[in-house]
Amino acid sequence: RAMKIMSSLIVYYHMQKSFLGSYISSRMIEMSMDNGHCEHSVFGAAVFASALVNNLEDINEGSAWGRTTLSLMKMYDKEILVPSINSTLYGMVFVWTEPLQSTLEPLAQGIRQSFAMGNVEFAIINTMYYIARSFRSGKNIRVLARELEALACQHGNRFGNDASSGTPLYSPLLQYYLTPLYIILRGLEEEKKDLPKEEEEAIFPWEKIQHINNDDIMDVALKTEQFLCFHSILSYETMKAVICRDMDNALKLMDLYVEHFQLKIKDLKLKYAVTHHIFYEALINFHFARLMDKDLHRIRGENAFRQIQEWSNYSNWNFLNKLLLIEAELHYTGKDFDRAAKCYEASIEAARKHTFIHEEAVASELAGIFFLDIGLLPKAKMYFLHAIECFKNWGAFVVARRVEASVRSNFGADSIQPRTVNDLPLESVIALKEVASRKRQCED
């Protein structure tokens, strides 16, 4: 009974963003070692593993405890434990050491089991991690957008109107996490008129949200001190700005991040979302270091490079392509063109092998910009064309069209063969099939 109460306290303190949940988990470990373990010991061990990673920044020890937790979990009713254990381990621990793509199915399993058990708290937590990891891993945009629609319907339908006043009740998850990412995806994907008929009707429950603009959502998040939400949206917008080559806006967003996080907010600790922002921050800084020739941007870029280099020691799979791309930008800024060329090519190959299609696209476009700048036009064109195909395969057709326009501008109007709307890549055909399948599951 005491262990059950302590498990409930951990969840409560997690929602309150208090360190006391970590302390309680260590007491649960101690009690289990002294008196024998029980079902609740599994959750205590998972939270302890997370505390080692996120509070003490001991990734190796935390991952080891995570593996111990999975072994202990086999001794009890796995289905009951899935929502809490999967969100904790695959959301906060194994993302540092395992391939990012491998965490998606356990998190999806956590979502399904949470809904089946009526466990709203862990349904929310698993969903938050699942959508963020899916986007960061380069899941096809069309597939992810439809998953967001299904999840938004599931979560939004749990909120109706206030019984006494009749005013609408809004889902915080829907408003502050699902909606901002959905807005980003739709901005990267296609205009409605260009979509196949199967994709014309979006089922996102806009009527169940208060704000449909990410700037407005960020303002509300700041005013209500929902800093993790603000951080999440800011990171998404920064990533989009870099991918769309809206570098002036990217610089503004980076400065906003510095203002609110690097200088003021100290409670993020070692959150995995920080890694992606630092990656794009490095690309922004090296771009402006070359453009403005300012030491500040060069120093920031070098600091980001060292941070990614440290993280790559824990997961070569997740960080190698990012590290190589930042190193390429570093050498390009330092005018070491031979080393820069090798790093660009190595980054593209690593992203391809590790199936980060969106980062393969970004690296290919940056390589094209680099080779164009140093006068190697055939090689530049080759990488631009590869970037276009990668963006299309990811589902970012708006971005692909931007790169196509750039290629025509630099290499002539006939440098790209015209493409029909129905000439979709294999990934998009697969995406349509997955969409139909998930719609049937949602209806069931």
Salt bridges, closest charged atoms under 4 A:
GLU30 OE1 - ARG27 NH1 2.39
GLU98 OE2 - ARG67 NH2 2.89
GLU105 OE2 - ARG112 NH2 2.66
GLU147 OE1 - LYS139 NZ 3.14
GLU147 OE2 - ARG438 NH2 2.80
GLU149 OE2 - ARG146 NH1 3.28
GLU189 OE2 - ARG142 NE 2.91
GLU189 OE1 - ARG186 NH1 3.31
GLU190 OE1 - ARG401 NH1 2.95
GLU191 OE1 - LYS193 NZ 3.37
ASP194 OD1 - LYS193 NZ 3.47
ASP194 OD2 - ARG401 NH1 3.75
GLU199 OE1 - ARG146 NE 2.65
ASP255 OD1 - ARG300 NH1 3.75
GLU259 OE2 - HIS260 NE2 3.82
ASP295 OD1 - ARG298 NH2 3.52
GLU302 OE2 - ARG298 NH1 3.09
GLU327 OE2 - HIS331 NE2 3.31
GLU329 OE1 - ARG290 NH2 3.04
ASP336 OD2 - ARG339 NH1 3.73
GLU345 OE2 - LYS379 NZ 2.93
GLU349 OE2 - ARG352 NH2 2.51
GLU359 OE1 - LYS322 NZ 3.06
GLU359 OE2 - HIS358 NE2 3.67
GLU360 OE2 - HIS386 NE2 2.69
GLU365 OE2 - ARG402 NH1 2.82
GLU389 OE2 - LYS392 NZ 3.81
GLU404 OE2 - LYS392 NZ 3.05
